[in-house]
């Protein structure tokens, strides 16, 4: 007798994590921010449905979306772009899974990193600051460049992440501010 199944659930569904452990991508749910692995490490988990405000205040997200033009199928700068920057910088530390043809996962893309969620958060902030520094270096306003550079000298990524994470509710699948 035929076994009932979810459309798109056939075939080999595996995701090899950066540590070499293989998991079924269906083990990842939309509320998951970290995966406790059999290797003993905790890996950060990000899906395309996680908002960029997981990492940055909405006000900065709006600025990034208004400033950065995308040349892809996404309407605006978002989490897939953030993870693309991380993947470009750390190709051996990030794996992704395309679940767009599967009805049972709830996401289109998932990324799992060799880093835990806090370290990934720091990395994303560091990389966006680098992008901002690069962008401001092309400004015609020397005062703006100088002001930005002096502010970045005082900016502590680790402290920002600590404060931001304490103000966010990472336990909820809705990832809202407290």
N, C-alpha and C positions, 0 to 999 in steps of 0.2 A: 504494500500500500504506500502511496506517495506521502511524504511528510510535508505538512504545511510550512511555509517559510515566508519571510518578509521579502518583497521584491528587491533584488539587488544583493541579497544576502548569500548568494552562492559563491563558490570559488574560494581561493586562498585569501583569507583576511588576516594578514599579519603586519606588524609594524616592529621593525628591529630598532630598539632604542640605542642611543649613543654608547651605552655600556655593553651592548651585545645581546641583552635580554630581548626576547621576542614576546610581544603581547598581541592580543586581539584588539583592534582599535575600538571595538564595541565596549570594551571595559572602561573607556573614557566617556564620562558624561559631561553635560554642559556646565555643571556647577563645579567641576574639578579644576583646581588650580595647581595641584601637585599630585604626582603618582609615587607612592611608596613602592619601590621596586624590590624584587627578590635579590638583587645584587647588594642590597644594603643602603643604597643611596635614595635620595628623594629627587625626582626630576620635575621641573616646572612643566606645566601643561597650559597651552594657550590654544583656543579655538578662534576661528574667524568671527564668531558671534560675540566674543568678549569685546567690550568697548575699549577704545584707546584710553578712556578715563580710568581704566584699571591701573594705568601707569602714570597718568598726568591729570591735573585738574581740568575740568571742562573748559575753562577759559583758555588754557594753552592748547587744548585739542582744537578749539574753534580757530585759533590763530594758525595752527599747523594746517588745518583743512582749507583755510582761506588763502594760505601762502603757497602751499605745495601743490603743484599741478601733477596729476597722475595721467599716465599714458597707458592705461590698461582697462580691464572690464569693470573696475570699481569706480563708483561715482566720485568718491573723495578719499583723501588720505585717511587711512585707518589701521587697524590692528594687522591686517595682512602685510601692509607696507613696513610697519615696525618690525615684524618678524622677518621680513625679507632683508632688512638691514642687518639684523642679528645673524641670519643665515649666511649672508655675504661675508660678515666679519669672522664668524666661527663655523665654517662649513662642516667640520668634523664633530661639532658639539650640539648640532640641531638636526632632528629628523622631522619629516612631515608626512602626512597621510592625506590623500585626496579622497574624501568620502562623498563627493558630489553625486556619485551614481548609486549611493546606498540610502535607502529610506529609513534605516534603523539607527542612525547615529545622531542626527539632529544638527550636525555641522557640515560645512563643506570642506574645510581644511582644519587640521589639527597639527600643532607643532609640539614636540617633546624635546626638552633640552637636557644636556648633561648637568646643568646648573639647577639649584633649587629655585623656588619662586622669588625669594628675596634677591638672590644674586642676579637672576634674570632681570628683575626690576631695575637694579643698579646699572646693569649693562645697557638696558634700553635708554635710561636717562643719560648715561654717558654718551651714547651714540647720537642721541637727539641734540645734546649740547654741542657735539662736534659738528653736526649738520648746521646748527644755528650759527656757530662760529664761522663756518665756511661761508654761509649766506651773508652774514654781516660784514665779512671781509671784502665783499664786492660792493658795499654801500658807498655812495659818494659823500656821505656825511661823516667826516673824521671824528666829530664829537660823539656820534652814535657808536662808532666803532670803539672809541676809547672808553665810553661809558659801559658798553657791553663787556669789554675785556676786564675792566675793573670789577664789575659785578661777578663775573665768572671766577675771578681770583678768590672771592669771598664765598662762592657757592660750594657747599659740601654735599656731594651726591649722596653719601651714606646717611647723612642727617636728614636730607630731603626725603629719602626713601623711608626712613624710620618714621618721620612725622606724617608723611602721606599715608603710609600703611596703617598707622594708628588711627587715622581719621576715616579710613575706608572699611567697609564691611566685606571682607573677603570670604565670609562663611556663606553668604547668600548667593544663589545663582544669578541674582539681579545686580550684584556688585554696586550697591548704592552707598552714597555717603551716609555716615551716621548722623 
